[in-house]
């Protein structure tokens, strides 16, 4: 059974590719992280499990917090199939492949903003106000990677000094919520939010922006 997309928008080909491409990239990144783990020696069950957590954990956490029916990833089986495909590819190919790394980074740069928008849009559809909707957008964007880190036995990277990943997701969510209220159209607001996220992520990578340790 197919259900409406979380943004309640017509799904163009590009939008569809980015949405499921983000899930695929999350699963692939989770599989690579499991294979590179120096502390534990994960078998294929561990690698696939961490791939699924990385790809779908943020969205499932968001839907559980909203409490409006079962999580989207458990209702629309395409999400599970795409995540499993990403995890299987992560098992099958070399995690040091340069071309695959470049593709993964490219999809991840775009997917961060889109996942933040999807989380905020679902929260607004459930009647949430601005701040809770923004927080759920961030949860959707970074929750999967954080859960993967926890299950891998380490502190989530978003809590440590490094790239401003969660900050970029928060900016994308805020831009979407403000733009949707001002422009009155989800398509324009989504485009603007994803564009802001894309520019910030590329700038952070280009100029090596890092958050500072609080200590």
Beta strands, then each sheet from edge to edge (+ up, - down):
end
